[in-house]
Amino acid sequence: MLGILYGIGVGPGDPDLLTLKAVKVLKRVAHVFAAASSKNDYSLAHDIVREHIPSSTPVDQLAFPMTFNSEKLEDAWQANCEQVVEVLRQGKDVAFLTLGDPLTFSTFIYLMRKVRSRIPGARVSVVPGITSFQAAAACAGEPLAEGEEIVSIISGAKGGERLKDVISLSDSVVLMKAYKYLPEILSEVEEAGLQDSCCFISRCGLEGEVIERDFDKLLQMERPNYLSLMLIKRRGLESTVRSRSSLESMEGQLVGNPADVPAPVKPACRDRLRVVGIPEPAVAMGFKEKAAQA
């Protein structure tokens, strides 16, 4: 009988965000495979879950090249598939580790398809993980959506060209992999007039975390870490909306009868309160009438 292939999302990087189900599966599978770049022998996904894998469980890294060359990618996927299939045919359950969620911009998607193509009867189970954009929104305190708002999730691996396609149709945009072509992405943001509506987050929950809303500082930023993304809110970032709401509330208090303006003074002193400033013309007439009565 074939073993089960588990796709396990290990979250965005913070080990504390690993799910309980992921831990349970890791403790019982017979073999663990971890995604890694072909340029190094280190796997962040493996590092996140290392303490939850029994010492007796073998762990192998599967190298995936960081390229858009279809031939190189196909060769890598096929070679990795063969390693996994070999263990599954021994009747052993296998776990494949991937950052974030297994079905969201993940190498697991390609591995799953290859395994199912190689073994039509393959059993696959997916353990969802917290995505990088969910964690980033939490770190930055920026809501992704509310009410009937539309959220678009796109990749910035080839630049910000896709931003043009979705920004007019979306209330919020998550631009993943905003590292290699950050200048091009910022150019598209500026062209859309959203300089004050974007938040850049890098290495969320890890050492060296960066949360930047200042567009001028983003323009000066050198090539950021691979674990970087951008949140764009068409109606404005939460901090901007909150500040604007507070300002409008203050302005609302100043328009009307000066006697109604809250002030940190004793009631007996309220008659001597004077508003200093340059009021709107319509309101100024009201102030002049009050001054004449005084």
C-alpha positions in Angstrom: 0.0 0.0 0.0 1.3 3.5 -0.9 2.2 5.9 1.8 0.6 9.3 2.2 2.2 12.5 1.0 1.6 15.3 3.4 2.1 18.9 2.3 2.9 20.8 5.5 2.8 24.6 5.6 5.2 25.7 8.3 4.1 29.3 8.3 6.0 32.5 7.5 9.1 31.9 9.7 8.2 32.3 13.3 8.3 28.8 14.9 5.4 29.8 17.2 3.1 30.1 14.3 3.4 26.4 13.4 0.0 24.7 13.7 -0.7 21.9 16.2 -1.7 19.6 13.3 1.6 20.1 11.6 3.4 19.1 14.8 1.3 16.0 15.1 1.9 14.9 11.5 5.7 15.5 11.8 5.9 13.3 14.8 4.4 10.3 13.0 5.6 10.4 9.4 8.5 8.1 8.3 10.3 10.6 6.1 10.6 14.3 5.8 11.5 16.3 2.7 12.2 20.1 2.8 12.2 22.6 0.0 15.5 24.5 -0.4 17.1 26.7 -3.0 19.5 25.0 -5.3 22.0 27.7 -4.5 22.5 26.6 -0.9 22.1 23.7 1.4 20.0 25.5 4.0 16.2 25.1 4.4 14.4 27.7 6.5 11.3 25.5 6.4 13.3 22.7 8.0 14.8 25.0 10.6 11.4 26.2 11.7 10.2 22.7 12.5 13.5 21.0 13.5 12.6 20.5 17.2 9.4 18.7 16.3 11.0 16.0 14.1 12.1 12.9 15.9 15.9 12.3 15.7 15.2 8.9 14.1 13.3 10.4 11.2 15.4 11.0 8.0 15.2 14.5 6.5 16.3 15.2 2.9 16.3 18.5 1.2 14.9 18.9 -2.3 16.6 21.5 -4.4 14.4 23.9 -6.4 16.2 26.3 -8.7 15.3 30.0 -8.5 14.7 30.5 -12.2 12.0 30.9 -14.8 13.8 28.5 -17.2 11.1 25.9 -17.9 13.5 23.2 -18.8 15.6 23.5 -15.6 12.4 23.7 -13.5 10.9 20.6 -15.2 14.1 18.6 -14.6 14.2 19.6 -10.9 10.5 18.8 -10.3 10.9 15.4 -12.0 14.0 14.5 -10.0 12.4 15.6 -6.7 9.2 13.7 -7.6 11.2 10.5 -8.1 12.8 10.8 -4.6 9.4 11.2 -3.0 7.7 8.4 -5.0 10.5 6.0 -4.1 9.6 6.4 -0.4 5.8 6.4 -0.9 6.1 3.1 -2.7 7.7 1.6 0.3 4.4 2.2 2.1 5.9 5.0 4.2 4.1 8.3 4.9 6.1 11.4 3.8 5.9 15.1 4.8 7.0 17.9 2.4 7.8 21.1 4.2 7.1 24.5 2.6 7.0 28.0 3.9 3.6 29.7 4.4 0.8 27.6 3.0 1.2 24.5 0.7 -1.3 25.7 -1.8 -0.4 29.4 -2.0 2.6 30.3 -4.2 4.3 27.1 -3.0 6.7 24.5 -4.6 4.4 21.8 -3.1 1.9 22.5 -5.8 4.3 21.3 -8.5 5.5 18.4 -6.5 1.9 17.3 -5.8 1.0 17.4 -9.5 4.1 15.4 -10.4 3.5 12.7 -7.8 -0.1 12.3 -8.9 1.0 12.1 -12.5 3.6 9.5 -11.6 1.2 7.6 -9.3 -2.4 8.2 -10.2 -3.6 6.6 -7.0 -1.4 8.6 -4.8 -2.9 9.8 -1.5 -2.2 13.4 -0.7 -3.1 15.4 2.4 -2.6 19.1 2.9 -1.9 20.7 6.3 -2.5 24.4 5.8 -0.2 27.0 7.2 -0.3 30.7 8.1 0.6 32.7 5.0 3.3 35.4 4.9 0.7 38.0 4.1 -1.5 37.1 7.0 1.5 37.4 9.4 2.6 40.6 7.7 -0.8 42.2 8.0 -0.8 41.2 11.7 2.7 42.6 12.3 1.9 45.9 10.6 -1.6 46.2 12.1 -3.1 46.6 8.6 -6.5 44.9 7.9 -6.6 43.0 4.6 -10.3 43.2 4.0 -13.6 44.1 5.6 -17.2 44.0 4.5 -17.5 43.5 0.8 -13.9 44.5 0.0 -11.9 42.7 -2.7 -8.4 41.4 -2.0 -6.0 40.4 -4.8 -2.9 38.4 -4.2 -0.2 38.6 -7.0 3.4 37.9 -7.4 6.1 40.5 -7.8 8.7 38.0 -8.9 8.7 39.5 -12.4 8.1 43.1 -11.3 5.0 45.2 -10.7 3.3 44.8 -14.1 0.4 42.8 -12.8 -0.4 45.6 -10.3 -1.9 47.5 -13.2 -4.3 44.7 -14.0 -5.7 44.4 -10.5 -5.4 47.7 -8.6 -8.5 49.2 -10.2 -10.6 46.1 -9.3 -9.2 45.6 -5.8 -9.6 47.4 -2.4 -6.4 45.7 -1.2 -3.5 44.1 -3.0 -0.9 41.7 -1.6 2.2 41.8 -3.7 4.3 38.7 -2.9 8.0 38.3 -3.5 8.6 42.0 -3.6 12.4 41.8 -3.4 14.3 41.4 -6.7 12.3 44.0 -8.6 11.4 46.5 -5.8 12.4 49.6 -7.9 10.1 48.5 -10.7 7.3 47.7 -8.2 7.6 51.1 -6.6 7.5 52.8 -10.0 4.1 51.1 -10.6 2.9 52.1 -7.2 3.9 55.7 -7.8 2.2 55.7 -11.3 -1.0 54.6 -9.6 -0.7 57.4 -7.1 -0.6 55.0 -4.1 2.7 56.1 -2.5 0.9 56.8 0.8 -1.1 53.6 0.6 1.5 50.9 0.7 3.4 49.1 3.5 6.5 47.0 2.9 7.2 44.1 5.2 10.3 42.0 5.2 11.4 39.0 7.4 8.1 39.2 9.4 8.5 37.7 12.8 12.2 37.0 12.3 15.4 38.8 13.3 15.9 41.8 11.0 12.2 42.4 10.6 11.4 45.5 8.6 8.0 47.4 8.4 8.2 50.5 6.2 5.5 52.9 5.2 7.7 55.8 4.2 7.8 55.7 0.4 10.9 57.9 0.1 12.8 55.4 2.3 11.6 52.6 0.2 13.0 54.3 -2.9 16.4 54.4 -1.2 16.2 50.8 0.0 18.8 48.4 -1.4 17.9 45.0 -2.5 15.7 43.6 0.3 15.5 40.1 1.8 13.8 37.3 -0.2 11.1 37.1 2.5 9.5 40.4 1.5 6.1 41.6 0.4 4.0 44.7 0.0 0.5 45.5 1.2 -1.4 48.1 -0.8 -4.7 49.6 0.5 -6.5 51.7 -2.1 -8.4 53.7 0.4 -5.4 54.2 2.6 -3.4 52.4 5.2 -5.0 51.9 8.6 -2.7 54.4 10.3 -3.5 57.0 7.6 -7.3 56.4 7.7 -7.2 56.6 11.5 -5.3 59.8 11.5 -7.6 61.3 8.9 -10.7 60.2 11.0 -9.2 61.8 14.1 -8.6 65.1 12.2 -12.1 65.1 10.7 -13.5 64.5 14.2 -11.4 67.5 15.6 -12.6 69.7 12.7 -16.2 68.7 13.4 -15.8 69.9 16.9 -14.4 73.2 15.8 -17.2 74.0 13.4 -20.3 75.6 15.0 -20.8 77.3 18.3 -17.5 78.0 20.1 -19.3 77.4 23.4 -19.7 73.7 22.3 -15.9 73.2 21.8 -14.6 70.8 24.5 -11.8 72.3 26.4 -9.7 71.4 29.4 -11.1 74.3 31.4 -13.5 74.7 34.3 -17.2 75.4 33.3 -16.9 78.8 34.9 -14.2 79.8 32.5 -16.0 78.7 29.4 -17.4 82.2 28.7 -13.9 83.5 28.4 -12.8 80.9 25.9 -11.7 82.3 22.6 -10.8 80.3 19.4 -7.7 81.5 17.7 -7.1 80.6 14.0 -8.3 81.2 10.5 -11.8 79.8 10.3 -13.8 79.1 7.2 -15.7 82.2 5.8 -19.1 80.8 6.8 -17.9 80.0 10.3 -16.0 83.3 10.6 -19.3 85.2 10.5 -20.6 83.2 13.4 -17.4 84.1 15.3 -17.8 87.8 14.5 -21.4 87.8 15.8 -20.2 86.1 19.0 -17.4 88.7 19.3 -19.9 91.6 18.9 -22.2 90.1 21.5 -19.2 89.8 23.9 
